[in-house]
Structures are given as structure tokens and as C-alpha cells.
């Protein structure tokens, strides 16, 4: 209502399409906010000064003596970040048979190449000088672009690509594990049409996890701390966790699994359960396959790689991945999400006509990976970002050094 002229609110002028669109998007954003609050347990309205509400790490970390950084000097930290990223990328390329390629910083809005996430988030966008009718968007991820890139680079079956992706998510949560800035090892591998199976998914997960395991071995040796990851990753499904812990939240179910097994691939994320509730978490309809039945009785050929963070003492997501939609699955998932209009976009037409190949892919958060490997309690320790000013102040007081923040160079934000 705050976005509309007063006359329209009181019914004294007609409603145009743009106003109707504004109301629709505002309603959709409110729906996602309500759903997020229900899933995460976060309050709808952040309360000034509360630790969780301003995005601070758990209370035990903020207690005196609750946290000691693995890397104490800022310049040494930069070397440590490079070690984590270079070690992991080299292992990932070897284990998953991937080739490093360049990645775009922006895409044409009309192309449909941007990841739509939940469909209502605002992309960072701009128009080039002298082309004011053209809108370029900073991608949320390269989920769609990578599949086109497999075609562009003429990748054969069972070979893929990986990029050093940098993006912005203006509407994302901002807390100790989330940032407006996104950096990922975005990867995609071409597979034959008959390889869209649970076996392909699990074999690929094992190759990705091996790279994670080998990276922790190298980093823990360098910085003299105890490696905790098990050599093998455990596979579970949202369906079985729903049955065994019906009253728990998705985050609580993840905590149960990760504390027990150390590293878990949780299968079957996205879409709604029969009672209408979101199945663990949301997924866009046009990249992961979340409707195909599995032999175990569940649905979905996708999932998340989760580990147990020993300092935060909670589950910690490192990667989201899955077998991608084929034309039949795309059509069904678009229909389920009332998004059939997307079929008119360039990317969707290329998928439907078979130009874009079948694939499996995902993203491994670079900052998330560094946060885990270096046992950091706030993502701002390993990347430059923006966080709630009160959270920045508290982190400084507790000895948690956020890159570039909590110093005299910071600019105070009026009203906060």
C-alpha cells in the first residue's frame, strides 16, 4: 500500500497494469516472507538490538572465550582464503571432470538466462548508456547460463565446466551465513538423457564431496587444527526426515542429521507436499528436477550438501545441486508454479527444442567454504559485505573481525 498513490487506495482513480503488478509483487513478497518466517523461526519484524534479529552468530559464540579465530592476522587471512579456494578448485576439476571457463557479470533481462530464484526477488540491474530501453541484470546465479555454456563450448557427455561466479542478491537475508554478495564455484556437467537417475546424482555428490574432504585435510594440516569431516558422505531425504521428525523445522532436521553424521546430502528439495506446505525449502521450476519419483519412494533428483560446523554447532550448507529439468519436467514444473509464460523466453525455447543438453549441476559457495574451512563464525570474516550496523558493532566488541568493517573508516548509517 505504501507504493501506491493515495487516490488508488481510496478507489478514486482506475487501476493500471503497473499498479496491479506492484500489488501482486508486494503480496508475493509478503507470502515469501511469511513462509520464510515459518520455516526458519525468525520473527517477521527485526527487533532492534536482538542478537538473532540483527544477524549475529549464536549466543555461545558471543560469550567471553566463545570464539578464537584460526587465522588471527588479516594479511595471513588473505593467504588462507587463497589456499582454500585454489585447493578446492583444483580438486573439484579433477574429481568431477570439469574445465574452468569465463563467466558473465550481467545478462539481458529478455533472454531468460538469469536464475529466477523464488520469482519475486529484485535483480541488480542497469541500462547501458544510450540504450535506455535495454535492461541488463546481474545474475543471482548461473544455473541457466551454464547449461547454455555446455552447448556453446560443445562439451561431450560426462564432461563439464566450472566458473568463478560473482553476483548480487538484493533481497537475500543478511546474517552470519548470508550476504548480499554471492561468490560461487558454479559448475555444470553434460550427461546422456538416460543418465537422469539417482545413481548419477549420488555418484556426482561423492565426487564433489571428495574435493571438500581433501580441501579440509590440506587446510587443517596448514593451520594445525583437527579435521572433522568423515571420509564418506551420508545420504538422506527430506521425505524420511519429515516422517521421523514431523514436528521439527527444516533447520532442526538438518541439525539432527549433521550432528550425527558430520556430512550429509539431503535429497528432494522444492515443490509442495500433499498438505500444501513447502517441501523443506523452495526451488525455482526451471533448473533442478524436484518432481521425478525416486526408487526410495520420495521425489526429486536434487539436494543440498550439508556439514556440521564445529564452532557454530549447527548444520552448514555448502552446496545446492541436482539433475536439471528436461523438456517434460520443465513443462510440468512451470505449470505447477503458474509460470508458463517463461516458455516464451529464449533460454526456455532452447531447452524445449533440445538445443540445451541434459545436465547435472550446482554451486559451491566460496565464502561458505572458506567460513567452514577456517572455522569462522561470520561470513563477513571471509568476504567484504554489508551487514546490520549494530551487528557490525557487536562483532567488533566480541573480537569478530569483519573484513573492512568495524573500523574508524566505517560510515555511520543514519536512523540505525
Secondary structure per residue as TSV (DSSP state, phi and psi in degrees):
chain	resnum	aa	ss	phi	psi
A	1	X	-	360.0	-31.7
A	2	X	T	-65.7	-18.5
A	3	X	T	-89.4	-6.5
A	4	X	S	-108.7	149.9
A	5	X	-	-60.7	147.3
A	6	X	H	-59.3	-35.7
A	7	X	H	-62.0	-36.9
A	8	X	H	-70.7	-34.9
A	9	X	H	-64.4	-31.8
A	10	X	T	-97.5	6.2
A	11	X	T	75.0	22.6
A	12	X	S	-97.8	3.3
A	13	X	S	-145.8	163.8
A	14	X	-	-75.3	157.5
A	15	X	-	-95.2	120.9
A	16	X	-	-90.9	173.9
A	17	X	H	-63.8	-36.6
A	18	X	H	-66.9	-38.1
A	19	X	H	-67.3	-41.3
A	20	X	H	-61.7	-40.3
A	21	X	H	-63.9	-39.1
A	22	X	H	-61.9	-45.6
A	23	X	H	-63.1	-41.8
A	24	X	H	-61.8	-47.2
A	25	X	H	-65.8	-38.7
A	26	X	H	-63.6	-41.2
A	27	X	H	-65.2	-41.4
A	28	X	H	-64.5	-41.3
A	29	X	H	-63.8	-40.1
A	30	X	H	-63.8	-39.9
A	31	X	H	-62.0	-44.4
A	32	X	H	-64.6	-38.5
A	33	X	H	-63.3	-44.5
A	34	X	H	-62.5	-43.3
A	35	X	H	-64.2	-41.7
A	36	X	H	-63.7	-39.9
A	37	X	H	-63.6	-39.9
A	38	X	H	-67.7	-38.4
A	39	X	H	-74.4	-39.3
A	40	X	H	-97.8	-18.1
A	41	X	-	81.8	6.2
A	42	X	-	-78.2	145.2
A	43	X	-	-68.8	152.8
A	44	X	S	-67.4	-39.2
A	45	X	S	-111.0	114.0
A	46	X	-	-60.4	129.7
A	47	X	-	-93.2	129.8
A	48	X	T	-56.7	124.8
A	49	X	T	94.7	-18.3
A	50	X	-	-71.6	138.2
A	51	X	T	-59.9	-52.3
A	52	X	T	-66.7	-35.6
A	53	X	T	-69.2	-24.3
A	54	X	T	-105.3	10.3
A	55	X	T	87.1	26.3
A	56	X	-	-82.9	157.7
A	57	X	-	-63.6	171.2
A	58	X	-	-57.2	156.4
A	59	X	H	-58.6	-38.3
A	60	X	H	-63.8	-25.7
A	61	X	H	-73.0	-32.3
A	62	X	H	-82.4	-10.5
A	63	X	S	-69.8	156.2
A	64	X	T	-57.8	126.2
A	65	X	T	78.1	7.0
A	66	X	S	-77.9	-15.1
A	67	X	-	-151.5	129.0
A	68	X	-	-128.1	117.7
A	69	X	-	-60.7	144.1
A	70	X	S	-67.2	-43.1
A	71	X	S	-110.7	119.2
A	72	X	-	-96.7	-27.1
A	73	X	S	-98.9	137.4
A	74	X	H	-62.4	-40.5
A	75	X	H	-67.7	-37.0
A	76	X	H	-65.6	-32.7
A	77	X	H	-60.9	-40.5
A	78	X	H	-61.1	-38.9
A	79	X	H	-65.9	-37.5
A	80	X	H	-66.7	-41.1
A	81	X	H	-61.3	-41.9
A	82	X	H	-64.3	-40.1
A	83	X	H	-61.6	-46.7
A	84	X	H	-61.0	-50.7
A	85	X	H	-67.0	-44.0
A	86	X	H	-70.0	-39.3
A	87	X	H	-63.6	-46.4
A	88	X	H	-66.1	-45.3
A	89	X	H	-61.1	-42.6
A	90	X	H	-61.9	-42.8
A	91	X	H	-69.4	-40.0
A	92	X	H	-60.9	-46.1
A	93	X	H	-61.8	-38.7
A	94	X	H	-71.1	-49.2
A	95	X	H	-72.5	-34.4
A	96	X	H	-103.3	2.2
A	97	X	T	58.9	59.5
A	98	X	E	-119.7	149.4
A	99	X	E	-114.8	134.8
A	100	X	E	-72.3	131.6
A	101	X	-	-132.6	164.6
A	102	X	-	-72.4	159.8
A	103	X	-	-135.2	149.3
A	104	X	-	-78.5	149.1
A	105	X	S	-91.1	-18.1
A	106	X	-	-154.9	156.8
A	107	X	E	-134.3	157.3
A	108	X	E	-68.9	128.4
A	109	X	G	-56.3	-36.1
A	110	X	G	-71.6	-17.3
A	111	X	G	-73.8	-26.6
A	112	X	T	79.4	10.8
A	113	X	-	-79.3	-17.7
A	114	X	S	-75.4	148.3
A	115	X	-	-73.9	128.6
A	116	X	-	-85.6	-6.3
A	117	X	T	49.8	-122.7
A	118	X	T	-87.6	-1.1
A	119	X	S	95.5	-8.2
A	120	X	-	-125.3	-4.9
A	121	X	-	-69.6	145.9
A	122	X	-	-83.9	123.6
A	123	X	-	-80.8	148.6
A	124	X	-	-71.5	125.3
A	125	X	E	-142.0	163.0
A	126	X	E	-160.6	165.5
A	127	X	-	-114.6	132.5
A	128	X	-	-62.6	151.6
A	129	X	T	-56.9	136.4
A	130	X	T	74.2	3.2
A	131	X	-	-131.4	61.4
A	132	X	T	-69.5	-14.8
A	133	X	T	-90.4	-4.7
A	134	X	-	-100.2	132.4
A	135	X	-	-115.6	123.0
A	136	X	E	-105.2	139.6
A	137	X	E	-120.0	139.0
A	138	X	-	-75.2	123.8
A	139	X	-	-63.5	146.4
A	140	X	S	-73.4	-37.4
A	141	X	-	-160.1	177.0
A	142	X	-	-106.3	28.1
A	143	X	H	-53.4	-42.4
A	144	X	H	-87.2	-42.3
A	145	X	H	-56.2	-38.4
A	146	X	H	-63.4	-35.6
A	147	X	H	-67.8	-39.1
A	148	X	H	-63.6	-38.6
A	149	X	H	-63.7	-32.5
A	150	X	H	-59.5	-40.9
A	151	X	H	-67.0	-45.7
A	152	X	H	-62.0	-42.8
A	153	X	T	-88.1	2.0
A	154	X	T	55.4	47.2
A	155	X	-	-69.2	134.6
A	156	X	-	-78.8	168.7
A	157	X	T	-56.6	141.9
A	158	X	T	70.1	13.8
A	159	X	-	-124.1	149.5
A	160	X	E	-146.7	-166.8
A	161	X	E	-134.9	158.2
A	162	X	E	-139.0	142.2
A	163	X	E	-125.0	159.7
A	164	X	E	-98.1	85.8
A	165	X	E	-85.7	137.8
A	166	X	E	-128.7	128.1
A	167	X	E	-145.5	179.0
A	168	X	E	-130.4	140.1
A	169	X	-	-130.4	93.8
A	170	X	T	-62.9	-29.6
A	171	X	T	-103.9	12.7
A	172	X	S	-75.6	158.3
A	173	X	-	-61.4	149.7
A	174	X	-	-124.1	108.5
A	175	X	S	-153.7	-157.2
A	176	X	S	-75.8	-8.1
A	177	X	S	-125.3	-3.9
A	178	X	-	-124.1	147.0
A	179	X	-	-142.6	161.4
A	180	X	S	-71.5	-22.8
A	181	X	E	-96.4	130.1
A	182	X	E	-117.8	125.4
A	183	X	E	-127.7	127.3
A	184	X	E	-139.8	149.1
A	185	X	E	-84.6	92.4
A	186	X	E	-84.9	122.1
A	187	X	E	-131.5	156.9
A	188	X	E	-154.0	138.9
A	189	X	E	-129.3	135.5
A	190	X	E	-76.9	137.1
A	191	X	-	-133.4	155.8
A	192	X	-	-66.5	156.9
A	193	X	G	-60.8	-31.4
A	194	X	G	-85.5	4.9
A	195	X	G	-101.9	14.5
A	196	X	-	-81.0	73.7
A	197	X	S	-133.6	165.1
A	198	X	H	-62.5	-35.8
A	199	X	H	-61.0	-43.7
A	200	X	H	-62.7	-43.1
A	201	X	H	-60.1	-49.9
A	202	X	H	-69.4	-37.3
A	203	X	H	-63.3	-38.9
A	204	X	H	-69.5	-40.4
A	205	X	H	-57.5	-43.6
A	206	X	H	-61.4	-38.2
A	207	X	H	-69.4	-38.9
A	208	X	H	-66.1	-44.2
A	209	X	H	-65.9	-34.1
A	210	X	H	-59.5	-39.5
A	211	X	H	-65.2	-38.2
A	212	X	H	-65.0	-45.4
A	213	X	H	-61.7	-46.6
A	214	X	H	-64.3	-33.9
A	215	X	H	-66.8	-43.3
A	216	X	H	-63.0	-37.9
A	217	X	H	-59.9	-43.8
A	218	X	H	-69.8	-44.4
A	219	X	H	-70.7	-40.5
A	220	X	H	-64.3	-35.2
A	221	X	H	-67.1	-40.6
A	222	X	H	-66.0	-38.4
A	223	X	H	-110.2	11.9
A	224	X	T	55.8	51.2
A	225	X	-	-126.5	166.6
A	226	X	-	-82.2	122.2
A	227	X	-	-70.6	140.9
A	228	X	-	-121.3	-13.2
A	229	X	-	-69.3	135.1
A	230	X	-	-69.8	157.4
A	231	X	S	-69.1	-29.8
A	232	X	S	-115.9	144.3
A	233	X	-	-90.7	144.5
A	234	X	E	-92.3	139.3
A	235	X	E	-104.1	133.1
A	236	X	E	-142.1	171.2
A	237	X	E	-131.1	152.2
A	238	X	H	-64.5	-30.2
A	239	X	H	-65.1	-47.2
A	240	X	H	-69.1	-33.8
A	241	X	H	-70.2	-33.8
A	242	X	H	-63.7	-41.2
A	243	X	H	-71.2	-39.0
A	244	X	H	-82.0	-24.3
A	245	X	-	-135.0	66.8
A	246	X	T	-65.6	-25.2
A	247	X	T	-97.6	-0.9
A	248	X	S	-87.2	155.5
A	249	X	-	-79.7	162.3
A	250	X	H	-53.5	-42.3
A	251	X	H	-64.3	-39.7
A	252	X	H	-64.7	-38.6
A	253	X	H	-63.3	-41.7
A	254	X	H	-61.2	-41.3
A	255	X	H	-62.3	-43.6
A	256	X	H	-56.2	-48.2
A	257	X	H	-65.9	-49.4
A	258	X	H	-69.9	-36.5
A	259	X	H	-65.1	-34.2
A	260	X	H	-76.9	-43.5
A	261	X	H	-106.8	-18.2
A	262	X	S	88.0	-41.9
A	263	X	E	-147.7	130.3
A	264	X	E	-138.9	142.0
A	265	X	E	-107.5	113.8
A	266	X	E	-96.9	110.6
A	267	X	E	-90.0	151.1
A	268	X	-	84.5	71.3
A	269	X	-	-123.1	129.1
A	270	X	S	118.1	157.1
A	271	X	S	79.0	-176.1
A	272	X	B	-113.5	149.6
A	273	X	-	-79.5	170.0
A	274	X	T	-54.8	-28.8
A	275	X	T	-83.9	3.1
A	276	X	S	94.4	-10.6
A	277	X	-	-78.8	150.8
A	278	X	B	-61.5	137.0
A	279	X	S	-83.2	89.4
A	280	X	S	73.7	-53.8
A	281	X	S	-162.2	165.8
A	282	X	-	-83.5	152.6
A	283	X	-	-142.8	143.0
A	284	X	-	-64.3	154.9
A	285	X	T	-81.6	-9.8
A	286	X	T	-117.3	20.3
A	287	X	S	-130.3	-69.9
A	288	X	B	-73.7	150.3
A	289	X	-	-90.9	109.9
A	290	X	-	-116.1	17.0
A	291	X	S	-120.6	-15.4
A	292	X	S	-69.1	128.4
A	293	X	B	-64.6	144.0
A	294	X	-	-106.8	158.6
A	295	X	T	-59.4	-24.5
A	296	X	T	-80.6	1.6
A	297	X	S	97.0	-11.4
A	298	X	-	-87.5	-177.6
A	299	X	B	-130.1	150.9
A	300	X	-	106.7	129.3
A	301	X	S	-106.6	47.7
A	302	X	E	-145.7	-179.6
A	303	X	E	168.0	-175.5
A	304	X	E	-122.6	142.4
A	305	X	E	-90.3	119.6
A	306	X	E	-122.1	143.8
A	307	X	E	-130.8	167.8
A	308	X	E	-94.4	119.6
A	309	X	E	-85.4	116.3
A	310	X	T	-71.7	-21.0
A	311	X	T	-91.9	-45.3
A	312	X	T	-71.1	-23.7
A	313	X	T	58.5	53.1
A	314	X	E	-161.3	167.0
A	315	X	E	-65.0	152.9
A	316	X	E	-144.3	113.7
A	317	X	E	-79.1	128.5
A	318	X	E	-106.6	-27.5
A	319	X	E	-154.8	144.8
A	320	X	E	-118.7	133.2
A	321	X	E	-158.0	172.1
A	322	X	E	169.7	168.6
A	323	X	E	-73.5	134.4
A	324	X	B	-83.0	162.1
A	325	X	-	-65.9	141.7
A	326	X	-	-96.6	177.7
A	327	X	H	-55.7	-40.1
A	328	X	H	-67.8	-44.8
A	329	X	H	-68.3	-40.0
A	330	X	H	-57.3	-46.7
A	331	X	H	-60.4	-43.3
A	332	X	H	-68.5	-42.7
A	333	X	H	-71.3	-35.0
A	334	X	H	-63.5	-40.2
A	335	X	H	-65.1	-42.6
A	336	X	H	-62.3	-30.4
A	337	X	T	-99.3	9.5
A	338	X	T	52.6	45.4
A	339	X	-	-126.5	33.9
A	340	X	G	-64.1	-19.6
A	341	X	G	-64.4	-21.3
A	342	X	G	-66.6	-20.5
A	343	X	G	-63.2	-15.2
A	344	X	G	-86.0	-6.1
A	345	X	S	-81.5	156.5
A	346	X	H	-57.1	-48.6
A	347	X	H	-60.8	-43.8
A	348	X	H	-67.0	-37.2
A	349	X	H	-63.9	-39.2
A	350	X	H	-66.7	-33.9
A	351	X	H	-71.7	-44.4
A	352	X	H	-65.4	-31.6
A	353	X	T	-91.2	3.7
A	354	X	T	88.9	1.8
A	355	X	-	-66.0	-43.1
A	356	X	S	-83.5	127.6
A	357	X	-	-77.6	166.2
A	358	X	-	-72.4	146.6
A	359	X	E	-159.3	169.6
A	360	X	E	-127.6	142.5
A	361	X	E	-164.6	176.1
A	362	X	E	179.9	-170.5
A	363	X	E	-137.6	138.7
A	364	X	E	-112.7	117.3
A	365	X	E	-64.6	122.0
A	366	X	H	-67.6	-46.5
A	367	X	H	-67.9	-38.3
A	368	X	H	-60.1	-44.6
A	369	X	H	-60.2	-44.7
A	370	X	H	-65.8	-39.7
A	371	X	H	-60.6	-40.7
A	372	X	H	-72.0	-50.3
A	373	X	H	-62.6	-33.1
A	374	X	T	-98.5	7.6
A	375	X	T	56.6	39.3
A	376	X	-	-83.7	153.4
A	377	X	S	-103.4	-7.9
A	378	X	S	-139.8	134.9
A	379	X	G	-63.0	-24.9
A	380	X	G	-67.2	-11.4
A	381	X	G	-74.1	-19.9
A	382	X	T	-120.5	1.8
A	383	X	S	-152.5	153.2
A	384	X	-	-79.3	127.5
A	385	X	-	-152.6	-171.4
A	386	X	-	-120.6	134.7
A	387	X	-	-139.3	164.9
A	388	X	-	-53.0	127.8
A	389	X	H	-54.2	-35.1
A	390	X	H	-71.0	-32.2
A	391	X	H	-67.7	-40.9
A	392	X	H	-60.0	-44.9
A	393	X	H	-62.0	-45.2
A	394	X	H	-65.6	-41.8
A	395	X	H	-58.9	-42.4
A	396	X	H	-61.4	-43.7
A	397	X	H	-64.3	-30.5
A	398	X	T	-93.2	4.6
A	399	X	T	80.5	18.0
A	400	X	-	-96.5	108.9
A	401	X	-	-88.0	111.4
A	402	X	-	-91.3	133.3
A	403	X	T	-56.3	119.5
A	404	X	T	76.1	-0.9
A	405	X	-	-120.4	159.3
A	406	X	S	79.3	20.0
A	407	X	S	-117.4	173.8
A	408	X	T	-66.4	-14.8
A	409	X	T	-77.4	-11.9
A	410	X	-	-65.8	147.5
A	411	X	-	-103.4	125.2
A	412	X	-	-65.0	141.3
A	413	X	-	-97.6	115.7
A	414	X	T	-57.9	138.7
A	415	X	T	88.1	-4.6
A	416	X	-	-114.8	360.0
